[in-house]
């Protein structure tokens, strides 16, 4: 049975604080076939200190050094905007979720009845937020960029101790570098997380292109998250590490193909193969004319197509027996 991979189209803050852009991103995510569109919810004053410096990738992408505060303040979405976007998503047949970065934002999202919570990599160690989200009793998707295995285990333990079952936790392998070099992806770590902690796993991708998330699905990811934007040339911290609409559609389509291709763990001929078995397989045939009563030998038998006669697997059982009738050359035994 095929497993449906959950695809999260990560709008993040690529709306640049503009509600119209955010609506357009919802429409694109819906038309691409993604399951969820995800934004980021925060109150800047609750998220960073006034002097917190930008990450190096943010300085590179924005071309401006300095504090995160001014950059993030422009990217906030208030509660009314969230209500508007949730309704717009429902109208277009896609579900909206968001990553809360502070406790007030988490409360707001829960009040707006989001169906699950995504924890960003930066909050893997935020015990207060983890406990709060667990108490809401909704599924949690936990990103693990920058994390050691011990930290992942502690985060899972904190969530469980706060009352949420491990079965409701999905852990995403991730690398918090934008864009992530292929040499740093380490996709096999996703499988290690699954084995070590007995959780559902997925992958949050920050590489260029779509190859790595597609490969993650082949390795067992049940959730894929990927940033997208309307235009990589837009001003903002995450655009250049995001897919444009055509790339998002291509990724979703490729993942859906891999879902189908994974199939089951049972090895057996497919319906399409069964139609070709007679033409492709071989049978034991007479290598030359054989008279009734003659013994079958390696010299007077061979194997050729079609596969409608005795299987070559029976060769050893046929050699040494006697022909019950005359056979022409190339005639199936």
HELIX and SHEET records of a PDB file:
HELIX    1   1 UNK A   19  UNK A   32  1                                  14    
HELIX    2   2 UNK A   44  UNK A   47  1                                   4    
HELIX    3   3 UNK A   56  UNK A   62  1                                   7    
HELIX    4   4 UNK A   68  UNK A   73  1                                   6    
HELIX    5   5 UNK A   79  UNK A   91  1                                  13    
HELIX    6   6 UNK A  103  UNK A  111  1                                   9    
HELIX    7   7 UNK A  121  UNK A  123  5                                   3    
HELIX    8   8 UNK A  127  UNK A  135  1                                   9    
HELIX    9   9 UNK A  149  UNK A  161  1                                  13    
HELIX   10  10 UNK A  166  UNK A  168  5                                   3    
HELIX   11  11 UNK A  182  UNK A  184  5                                   3    
HELIX   12  12 UNK A  188  UNK A  197  1                                  10    
HELIX   13  13 UNK A  211  UNK A  218  1                                   8    
HELIX   14  14 UNK A  239  UNK A  241  5                                   3    
HELIX   15  15 UNK A  245  UNK A  262  1                                  18    
HELIX   16  16 UNK A  271  UNK A  280  1                                  10    
HELIX   17  17 UNK A  312  UNK A  314  5                                   3    
HELIX   18  18 UNK A  315  UNK A  318  1                                   4    
SHEET    1   A 8 UNK A  95  UNK A 100  0                                        
SHEET    2   A 8 UNK A  36  UNK A  41  1                                        
SHEET    3   A 8 UNK A   6  UNK A  12  1                                        
SHEET    4   A 8 UNK A 223  UNK A 227  1                                        
SHEET    5   A 8 UNK A 200  UNK A 205  1                                        
SHEET    6   A 8 UNK A 169  UNK A 174  1                                        
SHEET    7   A 8 UNK A 139  UNK A 143  1                                        
SHEET    8   A 8 UNK A 116  UNK A 119  1                                        
SHEET    1   B 2 UNK A 283  UNK A 286  0                                        
SHEET    2   B 2 UNK A 301  UNK A 304 -1                                        
END                                                                             
